[in-house]
């Protein structure tokens, strides 16, 4: 048995490592790794290691896929045979050589041929055991010779600059003194220059081989001067004699995309079609919805669409439009948003992008604690170990569920605005469609925030960047039980215990059959499904967000009134912020949410009072003192949350009060003077996404191009629906087509835009091929390109003649 783990490498650089699967010869990892590739590479490699506690981990085998071969395996589950790992075959990087064949006339008038070899530099050499001290060994190899010379060692660099020249005699005249070695002119076709790169090691095992290049001199016949970059190659017969079938195999699913992105103006026609999608009636006739119809998987379409719409600030109207259409097609409120539709996939992707910071802030500390503590939480009597106590385990699990439930239901003020706006739209569409069902406005939102966001991230924290790897089996079981319970708590189902197939889970859930849990979920869902961007009057009943006693300073609305401090009952809804003499009485003052320009702390020196903050309005600021620092922070957060979409929000404010005819902070006398300090700018959850809109449009073009046959089929379906009123043909039944005429118009525009981009890509590839110079730094000579290089050199020489 072995304790194995797998690494993912770009050439020799490790970029990801799986968890260790102990005591297994058939380990299952089940881990996903996604990355943007920040540099050029030759191989995507996967290494299997056997962990050794006392010595260095030993490599079992590897899979190396060449960059040009990645498309063969794109999106496919593939078994790869492991190959042996040998220091002689582990190479990466490239070397720059300049070779010159020249004729030299000796003093006696005899013509000799000499080879000048200039080793200029290397790039991207592997780092061996944390160091790279490279040097080059240069040899001229032939039937009767083997001359070797070395460069100086370059310390602590894997991009060495050598700039050294070596000379070799290629042909030699007859010599009467050494008749047995006489050669009038060696067969040049049999001579080759060999350049090997080595790492100078202080270890007793000797220097490590980094890679080499072999250049036949016949390549120099036509060229004379040969200046080129070379990919370093493994040493011939460097691998150990191991039977490959004895090493085992590795199952991988590799998804690799590479896009050439044109300047922005090339994408204008397609981009405009996409961005107009939210305004197309019906939305099923829009370009974005069409992409979802033709793609094999909805996820393929959702990823670039969401990123594009987020980049241009149009994600909310687009998702609102497709969600509204899906709700109208739904017959049963209990199945709302339960399928893998374009709507659900787009919302999933939006939550992953916009909500990742929110997720980390909310869940990461408690998830880290659960993984570190390793408390036993198994409540299935069948799986219980002899040394474990069922009641203790239940209590451990109950405490974890309670804590996670509390951090989730109190995190509403940190939920990103874009998610809140989408949830508001879902809530309104569901409530309008199913007016009899009072809970549908909650289940429409909870099906995403609990079922597709919080529950999966608890279950697999590594997939949401909450943990570096999938947890160990015991912790994974704990997180599974927590996830199940949280998912059920958030679902607001009528009969909770009936949701569990397992009797032990139903019994455990009895701990949470209290109204306070349902109330906490509803309050949380109310808060995250409010929006300042939408018409507040569209909600019939205002949603109460927070209330409580605080002390406020008179605002000076009456010219002669005293500006003293009084205790008042404050109440915040998604419509207005009010205060009352006592709870239940009429409002003494009402501030519409639209009138809140900023909510900021007030410096203690203003009134010599702690825990003060200010609600800034167009005419004046309301100064309020909370009961403690935590409450002050809560009020500031939630007031900021409900008002941060206001168009007239301030960018600067005064951190101190206006007293005795001037601002205490900046000493300006005018009470209308602009602020002297930048506003805090909302909550950290609202981060700007770094998205390249042109790249996403290029990705969408690639998808349309890939599924062009389906686009044509969809056009045929539109024609069939327009002229034939009978039963729908089976081959067309997979498409959602509400308006055949409008859909056909859109399809025609899509095909035209895609064909135009297709022509531009074809022209680009043709021009690029003409300009490609094999042997340049961008296109080094490899094992397959060498013959092409010789042919290219020969053709160019003939042409120049």
C-alpha positions in Angstrom: 0.0 0.0 0.0 1.1 3.5 -0.7 0.3 7.1 0.4 0.0 8.9 -2.9 -0.6 12.4 -4.1 -0.6 14.0 -7.5 0.9 17.3 -8.7 -0.1 19.5 -11.7 2.9 21.1 -13.4 3.5 23.6 -16.2 6.7 22.0 -17.5 8.6 21.5 -14.2 6.8 24.2 -12.2 4.3 22.7 -9.7 1.1 24.8 -9.7 -1.2 22.5 -7.7 -1.0 19.5 -5.4 -3.8 17.2 -4.4 -4.5 15.8 -0.9 -2.7 12.5 0.1 -4.7 9.3 -0.3 -3.3 7.0 2.3 -2.9 3.2 2.0 -4.2 2.7 -1.5 -2.9 1.5 -4.8 -6.0 2.8 -6.6 -6.5 6.3 -5.1 -9.4 8.5 -6.1 -8.7 12.2 -5.8 -11.8 13.9 -7.2 -10.2 17.4 -7.1 -10.8 20.2 -9.5 -8.1 22.8 -10.3 -8.6 25.9 -12.4 -6.0 28.5 -13.4 -5.2 31.1 -15.9 -1.9 30.1 -17.5 0.4 33.2 -17.0 3.2 32.1 -19.3 4.2 30.0 -22.3 4.8 26.3 -21.7 5.6 23.1 -23.6 4.0 20.4 -21.5 1.2 20.1 -19.0 2.5 17.4 -16.7 1.0 15.3 -13.9 3.3 13.5 -11.4 2.3 10.8 -8.9 4.4 10.7 -5.7 4.6 8.2 -2.9 4.9 10.1 0.4 7.8 9.0 2.6 7.7 10.5 6.1 11.4 9.9 6.8 13.0 10.5 3.4 12.3 12.5 0.3 9.0 11.6 -1.5 9.6 9.2 -4.4 8.1 9.7 -7.8 6.1 6.8 -9.2 5.4 8.0 -12.7 4.2 11.0 -14.8 1.9 12.0 -17.6 3.1 14.8 -19.8 0.8 16.2 -22.5 2.3 18.5 -25.1 0.6 21.8 -25.5 -0.3 21.2 -29.1 -2.0 17.9 -28.1 -4.3 19.3 -25.3 -7.2 19.9 -27.7 -7.3 16.1 -28.4 -8.3 15.5 -24.8 -10.4 18.6 -24.3 -13.4 17.9 -22.0 -12.9 14.1 -22.1 -12.3 11.6 -19.4 -9.1 9.9 -20.4 -6.9 7.2 -18.9 -3.2 8.0 -19.4 -0.5 5.4 -19.0 2.1 6.6 -16.4 5.6 7.0 -17.8 8.8 6.6 -15.8 10.4 9.7 -14.3 14.1 10.1 -14.9 16.4 13.1 -14.1 17.7 12.7 -17.7 14.3 13.2 -19.2 13.0 16.0 -17.0 13.9 19.0 -19.1 12.4 22.4 -19.9 13.6 25.7 -21.3 15.4 26.8 -24.4 18.9 27.9 -25.5 20.0 30.5 -28.0 22.9 29.5 -30.3 24.7 31.2 -33.1 26.7 28.9 -35.4 29.0 29.9 -38.2 30.9 27.7 -40.7 33.9 29.6 -42.2 36.9 28.8 -44.3 40.3 29.6 -42.8 43.5 29.7 -45.0 46.6 28.5 -43.0 50.1 29.9 -43.4 50.9 27.1 -45.7 48.0 28.0 -48.0 45.8 25.1 -47.0 42.1 25.7 -46.6 40.5 24.5 -43.3 36.8 24.6 -42.3 36.1 25.8 -38.8 32.9 26.0 -36.8 32.4 29.0 -34.5 29.8 28.2 -31.8 28.4 31.1 -29.8 26.3 30.1 -26.7 24.4 33.3 -26.0 21.7 32.6 -23.3 19.1 30.2 -22.0 15.6 30.8 -20.7 13.3 28.9 -18.3 15.8 26.2 -17.1 14.4 24.0 -14.3 15.3 24.7 -10.7 16.8 21.6 -9.1 16.5 21.2 -5.3 15.9 24.9 -4.9 18.9 26.0 -7.0 20.1 26.6 -10.5 23.8 27.1 -11.2 23.9 26.3 -14.9 26.8 25.9 -17.4 26.9 24.6 -21.0 29.0 21.8 -22.3 29.7 22.1 -26.1 30.9 19.1 -28.1 31.5 18.4 -31.8 30.7 14.7 -32.4 31.7 12.6 -35.3 33.0 9.1 -36.3 36.6 9.8 -35.2 36.3 12.7 -32.7 34.6 14.0 -29.6 35.8 17.4 -28.5 34.2 19.0 -25.5 34.4 22.5 -24.1 32.6 24.3 -21.2 31.2 27.7 -20.4 31.6 29.4 -17.0 29.1 28.5 -14.3 26.4 31.2 -13.9 25.3 31.2 -10.2 21.7 31.4 -9.0 19.8 32.0 -12.2 17.6 29.9 -14.5 18.0 32.5 -17.3 21.7 32.6 -17.7 23.6 34.9 -20.1 26.7 33.1 -21.3 27.9 35.0 -24.4 30.8 32.7 -25.0 32.3 31.5 -28.3 34.0 28.1 -29.0 35.9 27.1 -32.2 36.1 23.6 -33.7 37.9 22.3 -36.7 35.5 20.6 -39.1 37.9 19.6 -41.9 41.7 18.9 -41.6 44.5 18.5 -44.1 46.7 15.4 -44.5 49.4 15.0 -41.9 52.4 12.8 -42.4 53.2 12.7 -38.7 49.9 10.9 -37.6 49.1 8.8 -40.6 46.7 6.5 -38.7 44.3 9.5 -38.0 44.6 11.2 -41.4 41.3 12.6 -42.8 41.4 14.8 -45.9 37.8 15.9 -45.4 35.4 14.3 -43.0 31.8 13.5 -44.1 30.1 16.6 -42.8 26.7 14.7 -42.8 28.1 12.6 -39.9 29.2 15.5 -37.8 26.9 17.1 -35.2 27.2 19.8 -32.6 25.9 18.9 -29.1 25.2 21.5 -26.4 24.2 20.2 -23.0 23.1 22.3 -20.1 24.1 21.1 -16.6 23.5 22.3 -13.1 26.7 22.6 -11.1 26.1 20.6 -8.0 28.1 20.4 -4.8 26.6 17.0 -4.0 28.7 13.8 -4.3 26.3 12.4 -7.0 27.6 14.9 -9.6 26.1 17.6 -11.8 22.5 17.3 -12.9 21.5 17.2 -16.5 19.1 20.0 -17.5 18.6 19.3 -21.2 20.5 19.3 -24.5 20.4 20.2 -28.2 21.9 18.2 -31.1 22.5 20.2 -34.3 23.6 18.2 -37.5 26.1 20.2 -39.4 24.2 19.5 -42.6 21.8 22.1 -41.4 24.5 24.7 -41.9 25.4 23.8 -45.5 23.0 26.2 -47.1 22.8 28.8 -44.4 26.4 29.6 -43.6 25.3 31.6 -40.5 22.8 29.9 -38.2 21.2 32.0 -35.5 18.3 30.2 -33.7 16.6 29.3 -30.4 16.2 25.7 -29.5 13.9 23.8 -27.1 16.1 21.7 -24.8 15.5 18.0 -25.3 15.9 14.9 -23.0 19.1 12.9 -23.2 18.8 9.9 -25.5 18.3 6.6 -23.7 18.1 8.6 -20.5 15.1 6.9 -19.1 15.3 3.8 -16.9 14.4 0.4 -18.3 11.0 0.1 -16.6 8.0 -1.7 -17.9 5.5 1.0 -18.5 2.5 -1.2 -17.7 3.9 -1.8 -14.2 3.6 1.9 -13.3 -0.2 2.1 -13.5 -2.4 4.8 -15.1 -4.0 8.1 -14.3 -7.5 9.3 -15.2 -7.8 13.0 -16.1 -10.3 15.4 -17.5 -8.5 18.3 -19.0 -10.3 21.4 -20.3 -7.9 23.7 -22.1 -9.0 26.9 -24.0 -6.8 29.3 -25.9 -8.2 32.3 -27.6 -6.8 34.9 -29.9 -8.4 38.2 -29.1 -8.7 40.9 -31.7 -8.9 44.6 -31.0 -12.3 45.6 -29.6 -13.9 47.1 -32.7 -13.9 43.6 -34.4 -16.4 42.4 -31.8 -18.9 45.3 -32.0 -21.6 43.6 -34.0 -21.7 40.4 -31.9 -21.2 42.3 -28.6 -24.1 44.7 -29.4 -26.3 41.7 -30.2 -25.4 40.1 -26.8 -25.8 43.2 -24.7 -29.3 44.0 -26.2 -30.5 40.5 -25.0 -32.3 41.8 -21.9 -34.4 44.2 -24.0 -35.5 41.6 -26.7 -39.1 40.5 -26.6 -39.5 37.6 -26.0 -36.1 37.0 -24.3 -36.0 33.5 -25.8 -35.4 35.3 -29.2 -32.3 37.1 -27.8 -28.7 36.3 -28.8 -27.6 35.3 -25.2 -30.6 32.9 -24.8 -29.9 31.4 -28.2 -26.3 30.6 -27.1 -27.8 28.6 -24.1 -30.0 26.7 -26.5 -27.3 25.6 -28.9 -24.5 24.7 -26.4 -24.2 21.1 -25.3 -24.0 22.2 -21.7 -25.7 25.3 -20.2 -22.6 25.9 -18.2 -20.5 26.4 -21.3 -22.7 29.4 -22.3 -23.2 30.7 -18.7 -19.5 31.3 -17.9 -18.7 33.8 -20.7 -22.2 35.4 -20.7 -22.1 36.2 -17.0 -18.5 37.6 -17.2 -19.5 39.8 -20.2 -22.7 41.1 -18.7 -20.9 41.8 -15.4 -18.2 43.7 -17.2 -20.7 46.0 -18.9 -23.0 46.3 -15.8 -26.0 44.5 -17.5 -26.1 41.2 -15.6 -29.1 42.1 -13.4 -31.5 43.0 -16.3 -30.4 40.0 -18.3 -30.9 37.5 -15.5 -34.1 39.2 -14.5 -35.5 38.7 -18.0 -34.6 35.1 -18.4 -35.7 34.3 -14.9 -39.1 36.0 -15.5 -39.5 33.9 -18.6 -38.6 30.7 -16.8 -41.0 31.4 -13.9 -43.8 31.9 -16.3 -43.1 28.5 -17.8 -43.1 26.9 -14.4 -46.3 25.2 -13.4 -45.6 24.1 -9.8 -44.1 26.5 -7.2 -42.3 23.6 -5.5 -40.1 23.1 -8.6 -39.2 26.7 -9.2 -35.5 27.1 -10.3 -34.8 23.4 -9.6 -33.6 22.5 -13.1 -30.2 23.1 -14.7 -31.5 25.9 -16.9 -29.6 28.8 -18.3 -31.1 31.0 -15.6 -29.8 28.8 -12.7 -26.4 28.3 -14.3 -26.0 32.1 -14.8 -27.0 32.8 -11.2 -24.6 30.1 -10.0 -21.8 31.7 -12.0 -22.7 35.2 -10.8 -22.6 34.1 -7.2 -19.2 32.4 -7.7 -17.7 35.6 -9.2 -19.4 38.4 -7.2 -19.9 36.4 -4.0 -16.5 34.8 -3.4 -15.2 37.5 -1.0 -18.6 37.4 0.8 -18.3 33.6 1.1 -14.7 33.8 2.5 -15.6 36.5 5.1 -18.7 34.6 6.2 -17.6 30.9 6.2 -13.8 30.6 6.0 -13.0 31.1 9.8 -15.5 28.5 11.0 -14.6 26.0 8.2 -10.9 26.4 9.1 -11.8 25.7 12.8 -13.8 22.6 12.0 -11.0 21.2 9.9 -8.4 22.0 12.6 -10.4 20.6 15.6 -11.2 17.2 14.0 -14.1 16.6 16.5 -16.1 13.5 15.9 -19.6 14.3 14.6 -20.8 10.9 13.3 -24.5 10.4 14.3 -25.2 7.3 12.2 -25.2 4.4 14.7 -24.1 2.0 12.0 -20.9 4.1 11.3 -20.1 4.9 14.9 -16.8 3.7 16.2 -16.5 1.8 19.5 -14.7 4.6 21.3 -17.2 7.3 20.3 -20.3 8.4 22.2 -23.5 9.2 20.1 -24.7 11.9 22.4 -21.3 13.7 22.4 -21.2 13.5 18.6 -24.7 14.9 18.3 -23.8 17.8 20.6 -20.6 18.5 18.6 -22.6 18.6 15.4 -25.4 20.7 16.8 -22.9 23.3 18.0 -21.3 23.5 14.6 -24.6 23.8 12.8 -25.8 26.5 15.2 -22.6 28.5 14.7 -22.7 28.2 10.9 -26.4 29.0 10.8 -25.8 32.1 12.9 -22.9 33.4 10.8 -25.0 32.9 7.6 -28.2 34.5 8.8 -26.3 37.5 10.3 -24.3 38.1 7.1 -27.0 39.8 5.0 -25.4 43.2 5.2 -22.3 41.9 3.5 -24.1 40.2 0.6 -22.9 41.9 -2.7 -25.3 44.4 -4.2 -25.5 42.6 -7.6 -26.7 39.4 -5.8 -29.3 41.3 -3.8 -30.6 42.9 -7.0 -30.9 39.5 -8.7 -32.6 38.0 -5.6 -35.1 40.9 -5.6 -36.0 40.2 -9.2 -36.5 36.5 -8.5 -38.6 37.2 -5.5 -40.9 39.6 -7.4 -41.3 37.3 -10.4 -42.1 34.3 -8.2 -44.6 36.2 -6.0 -46.4 37.6 -9.0 -46.6 34.2 -10.7 -47.7 32.3 -7.7 -49.8 34.7 -5.7 -51.5 32.1 -3.6 -48.3 30.6 -2.2 -47.0 33.0 0.4 -43.7 31.2 0.8 -42.6 31.2 -2.8 -40.9 34.6 -2.5 -38.6 33.0 0.1 -38.1 29.6 -1.7 -37.2 31.4 -5.0 -34.2 33.0 -3.2 -33.3 30.2 -0.8 -33.0 27.7 -3.7 -29.9 29.7 -4.7 -28.4 31.2 -1.7 -28.7 28.1 0.5 -29.0 25.2 -2.0 -26.5 26.4 -4.6 -24.2 28.7 -2.6 -23.7 28.1 1.1 -24.5 24.3 1.2 -22.1 23.3 -1.7 -19.3 25.5 -0.2 -19.7 23.8 3.2 -19.7 20.4 1.5 -16.7 21.0 -0.7 -14.8 24.0 0.7 -11.8 23.4 -1.6 -14.0 24.1 -4.7 -14.8 27.6 -3.4 -11.3 28.5 -2.3 -12.2 28.1 1.4 -9.6 25.3 1.8 -6.6 24.4 -0.3 -7.6 20.7 -0.6 -10.6 18.5 -0.1 -10.8 17.7 3.7 -9.9 14.3 5.2 -12.7 11.6 5.2 -13.7 12.3 8.9 -13.9 16.1 8.4 -15.6 15.6 5.1 -18.3 13.5 6.8 -18.8 16.3 9.4 -19.2 18.9 6.7 -21.6 16.7 4.8 -23.9 16.4 7.8 -23.7 20.2 8.4 -24.4 20.9 4.8 -27.5 18.7 4.8 -28.9 20.4 7.9 -28.2 23.9 6.7 -29.7 23.1 3.3 -32.9 21.9 5.0 -33.0 24.9 7.4 -32.8 27.2 4.5 -35.4 25.5 2.4 -38.3 26.5 4.7 -40.1 23.3 3.8 -43.4 22.5 5.6 -42.3 19.1 6.9 -38.5 19.3 7.7 -37.9 15.8 9.1 -39.6 14.2 6.0 -36.8 15.8 3.9 -34.3 13.2 5.2 -34.1 9.7 4.0 -32.1 8.7 7.0 -33.9 8.3 10.3 -30.8 9.5 12.3 -30.9 12.8 10.4 -34.6 13.2 11.0 -34.0 12.7 14.7 -31.1 15.1 14.8 -33.2 17.8 13.0 -35.6 17.8 16.0 -33.1 20.1 17.7 -33.9 22.8 15.1 -37.7 22.5 15.0 -38.2 25.9 16.5 -39.8 29.0 15.1 -36.8 31.1 15.8 -34.8 29.3 13.0 -37.5 29.8 10.4 -37.8 33.5 11.5 -34.0 34.0 11.2 -34.0 32.5 7.7 -36.9 34.7 6.6 -35.3 37.9 8.0 -32.0 37.0 6.2 -33.8 36.3 2.9 -35.8 39.6 3.3 -32.6 41.6 3.7 -30.7 40.1 0.8 -33.6 40.4 -1.6 -34.0 44.1 -1.2 -32.7 46.5 -3.8 -32.1 50.2 -4.0 -32.0 50.1 -7.8 -35.6 49.0 -8.3 -38.9 50.9 -7.8 -39.4 50.6 -4.0 -43.2 51.1 -4.5 -43.4 47.8 -6.4 -43.2 46.1 -3.0 -46.6 46.3 -1.3 -45.5 45.8 2.3 -42.2 47.4 3.5 -39.7 44.9 4.9 -38.5 45.7 8.4 -34.7 45.4 8.5 -33.6 46.6 12.0 -35.1 48.5 15.0 -34.1 49.6 18.5 -33.6 52.5 20.9 -30.7 55.0 20.3 -30.0 58.6 21.2 -30.2 61.3 18.5 -29.3 64.9 18.4 -32.0 67.4 17.3 -31.5 68.2 13.6 -32.4 71.9 13.9 -35.4 71.7 11.6 -37.0 74.4 13.9 -35.1 77.6 13.8 -35.4 78.3 17.5 -35.5 74.8 18.8 -32.8 73.5 21.2 -30.3 71.0 19.7 -30.3 68.6 22.6 -30.1 64.8 22.8 -33.1 62.5 23.2 -33.7 58.8 23.3 -35.8 57.6 20.4 -37.1 54.4 18.9 -35.4 53.9 15.4 -36.9 51.7 12.7 -35.3 50.9 9.3 -37.2 49.3 6.4 -36.1 49.0 2.8 -38.3 52.1 2.1 -37.3 54.6 4.9 -35.4 55.3 8.1 -37.7 56.6 10.8 -37.6 57.5 14.5 -40.4 57.5 17.0 -41.0 58.7 20.6 -41.5 55.1 21.7 -42.1 51.7 20.0 -45.5 51.5 18.2 -46.1 55.3 18.0 -46.2 57.3 14.9 -43.0 58.5 13.2 -41.6 61.9 14.4 -39.3 62.0 11.4 -39.0 59.9 8.2 -36.0 59.8 5.9 -36.5 58.1 2.5 -33.7 55.7 1.7 -33.2 57.7 -1.5 -32.2 60.7 0.6 -29.4 59.0 2.4 -26.2 60.3 0.8 -23.7 58.6 3.2 -23.5 56.8 6.5 -20.2 57.4 8.4 -18.8 57.4 11.9 -18.6 60.7 13.8 -15.4 61.5 15.6 -15.7 61.4 19.4 -14.3 65.0 19.8 -17.5 66.4 18.3 -19.7 65.9 21.3 -17.3 64.0 23.7 -19.6 61.0 23.1 -18.6 57.5 22.0 -20.2 55.1 19.4 -21.7 58.0 17.3 -22.4 57.9 13.6 -24.1 60.3 11.1 -26.7 59.8 8.5 -26.0 62.4 5.9 -29.0 63.9 4.0 -29.1 66.7 1.3 -30.0 69.4 3.8 -28.4 68.2 7.0 -26.8 65.3 8.9 -28.6 63.3 11.6 -26.2 62.5 14.5 -26.9 59.3 16.4 -25.3 57.5 19.4 -25.7 53.7 19.5 -25.7 51.8 22.7 -22.3 50.1 22.1 -19.6 49.8 19.4 -21.1 46.5 18.0 -24.5 48.0 17.6 -23.0 51.1 16.0 -21.2 49.0 13.5 -24.3 47.0 12.7 -26.4 50.1 12.1 -23.7 51.6 9.9 -23.4 48.4 7.9 -27.1 47.9 7.3 -27.8 51.6 6.5 -24.9 51.6 4.1 -26.2 48.4 2.5 -29.7 49.7 1.8 -28.5 53.1 0.5 -25.3 52.3 -1.4 -27.1 52.2 -4.8 -28.4 55.8 -4.4 -27.2 57.8 -7.4 -26.4 60.9 -5.4 -24.1 59.2 -2.8 -21.3 61.4 -1.6 -17.7 60.7 -2.3 -16.4 62.9 0.6 -17.8 63.8 4.0 -17.0 65.7 7.2 -15.8 63.3 10.0 -16.6 65.9 12.7 -19.7 68.0 13.4 -20.6 71.5 12.4 -20.6 73.5 15.6 -20.2 77.2 16.5 -20.2 78.3 12.9 -17.6 76.0 11.5 -16.7 72.4 10.8 -14.5 71.0 13.6 -12.5 68.9 11.2 -11.5 71.3 8.4 -12.5 74.7 10.1 -14.5 75.8 7.0 -17.3 78.2 8.1 -19.8 77.4 5.4 -22.2 74.6 6.4 -22.5 73.6 2.8 -18.7 73.2 2.3 -17.9 69.9 0.5 -16.5 67.1 2.7 -12.8 67.0 3.6 -12.4 63.2 3.9 -13.2 60.4 1.4 -16.2 58.2 2.2 -15.5 54.6 3.1 -17.3 53.6 -0.1 -19.6 50.8 0.9 -18.8 47.3 1.9 -15.8 45.2 0.9 -18.1 42.6 -0.6 -18.8 44.8 -3.6 -15.6 44.4 -5.4 -15.0 45.3 -9.1 -14.4 42.2 -11.2 -11.4 42.2 -13.5 -13.0 40.9 -16.7 -11.8 41.3 -20.3 -15.0 41.9 -22.3 -13.4 41.3 -25.6 -12.0 38.0 -24.5 -15.4 36.8 -23.3 -16.9 37.9 -26.6 -14.2 35.9 -28.4 -15.1 32.9 -26.3 -18.8 33.3 -27.2 -17.9 33.5 -30.9 -15.9 30.3 -30.5 -19.0 28.6 -29.0 -21.2 29.8 -31.8 -18.7 28.7 -34.4 -18.4 25.2 -32.7 -22.2 24.8 -32.7 -22.9 26.4 -36.1 -24.8 23.2 -37.2 -27.2 23.7 -34.3 -27.7 27.3 -35.3 -28.7 26.2 -38.8 -31.0 23.5 -37.3 -32.6 26.2 -35.1 -33.2 28.3 -38.2 -35.0 25.3 -39.7 -37.0 24.9 -36.6 -38.2 28.5 -36.8 -39.3 27.9 -40.4 -41.1 24.7 -39.5 -43.0 26.4 -36.6 -43.9 29.4 -38.8 -45.5 27.4 -41.6 -46.6 24.1 -39.9 -49.2 24.2 -37.2 -49.2 20.5 -36.4 -47.3 18.4 -33.9 -43.7 19.6 -33.4 -41.0 17.5 -35.1 -38.8 15.6 -32.6 -35.5 17.0 -33.8 -36.7 20.6 -33.2 -38.4 19.9 -29.8 -35.2 20.6 -27.8 -35.3 24.3 -28.7 -37.3 26.9 -26.8 -38.8 29.1 -29.5 -41.6 31.4 -28.4 -41.6 33.7 -31.4 -40.3 32.0 -34.6 -40.1 35.2 -36.6 -38.1 37.2 -34.0 -35.9 34.2 -33.3 -35.2 33.7 -37.0 -34.1 37.4 -37.3 -31.7 37.0 -34.4 -30.3 33.8 -35.8 -29.6 35.5 -39.1 -27.7 38.3 -37.4 -25.7 35.8 -35.3 -24.7 33.8 -38.3 -23.6 36.9 -40.1 -21.5 38.2 -37.2 -19.9 34.8 -36.6 -19.0 34.4 -40.3 -17.4 37.8 -40.4 -15.2 36.9 -37.4 -14.5 33.5 -39.0 -13.1 35.3 -42.0 -10.9 37.6 -39.9 -9.5 34.6 -37.9 -8.7 32.7 -41.2 -6.9 35.8 -42.5 -5.0 36.2 -39.2 -3.9 32.6 -39.2 -2.8 32.8 -42.9 -0.8 36.0 -42.2 0.7 34.6 -39.1 1.9 31.4 -40.8 3.6 33.5 -43.5 5.4 35.6 -40.8 6.3 32.7 -38.6 10.1 32.2 -38.4 11.1 28.9 -37.0 14.0 29.3 -34.7 13.0 32.7 -33.4 12.5 33.2 -29.6 8.7 32.9 -30.0 9.0 29.7 -32.1 12.1 27.8 -31.0 13.3 24.7 -32.9 12.0 21.5 -31.4 12.3 17.8 -32.4 9.5 18.1 -34.9 10.3 21.5 -36.3 13.9 20.9 -37.2 13.3 19.4 -40.6 10.9 22.3 -41.3 13.6 24.7 -40.3 16.1 23.1 -42.8 13.5 23.3 -45.5 12.7 26.9 -44.7 16.4 27.9 -44.7 16.9 26.1 -48.0 13.9 27.8 -49.6 14.9 31.3 -48.4 18.5 30.8 -49.6 17.3 29.8 -53.1 14.9 32.7 -53.1 17.6 35.2 -52.2 19.9 33.8 -54.9 
